Amino acid sequence: MHRLNRIEGQVRGVKGLIERDTYCDDVLIQIASIQSALNGLGKQLLEHHLKSCVVGRIEEGDHEVLDELLITVNKLLK
């Protein structure tokens, strides 16, 4: 939740920069920072998903979860 709150604050900050007609390069740097924070959050969630949901479903004999996981990873990497 801490990461999400920080990302939300960064997005509000970018909105303020745009409203104040801030130099575009500064806005783009902030957007890159937000993207990096989102990627970090995505990696953290993916790790949790693998260690809990995916492992649990495989242990139950549900191997379709691997196909779902590949689709999710492909979406994350776009």
Backbone hydrogen bonds, N-H to C=O, Kabsch-Sander energy under -0.5 kcal/mol:
donor,donor_aa,acceptor,acceptor_aa,energy
5,N,1,M,-2.6
6,R,2,H,-2.2
7,I,3,R,-2.6
8,E,4,L,-2.7
9,G,5,N,-2.1
10,Q,6,R,-2.1
11,V,7,I,-2.4
12,R,8,E,-2.3
13,G,9,G,-2.2
14,V,10,Q,-2.2
15,K,11,V,-2.3
16,G,12,R,-2.2
17,L,13,G,-2.2
18,I,14,V,-2.5
19,E,15,K,-2.5
20,R,16,G,-1.9
21,D,18,I,-1.5
22,T,17,L,-2.7
26,D,23,Y,-0.9
27,V,23,Y,-1.4
28,L,24,C,-2.8
29,I,25,D,-2.0
30,Q,26,D,-1.7
31,I,27,V,-2.3
32,A,28,L,-2.2
33,S,29,I,-1.8
34,I,30,Q,-2.0
35,Q,31,I,-2.5
36,S,32,A,-2.2
37,A,33,S,-2.2
38,L,34,I,-2.6
39,N,35,Q,-2.4
40,G,36,S,-2.3
41,L,37,A,-2.2
42,G,38,L,-2.7
43,K,39,N,-2.4
44,Q,40,G,-2.1
45,L,41,L,-2.6
46,L,42,G,-2.5
47,E,43,K,-2.3
48,H,44,Q,-2.0
49,H,45,L,-2.7
50,L,46,L,-2.6
51,K,47,E,-2.4
52,S,48,H,-1.6
54,V,49,H,-2.5
55,V,50,L,-1.4
56,G,52,S,-2.4
57,R,53,C,-2.3
58,I,54,V,-2.4
59,E,55,V,-2.6
60,E,56,G,-1.3
61,G,58,I,-1.9
62,D,57,R,-2.7
63,H,61,G,-1.1
65,V,62,D,-0.6
66,L,63,H,-1.3
67,D,63,H,-0.5
67,D,64,E,-0.5
68,E,64,E,-1.9
69,L,65,V,-2.5
70,L,66,L,-2.2
71,I,67,D,-1.9
72,T,68,E,-2.3
73,V,69,L,-2.9
74,N,70,L,-2.3
75,K,71,I,-1.9
76,L,72,T,-2.2
77,L,73,V,-1.9
78,K,75,K,-0.8
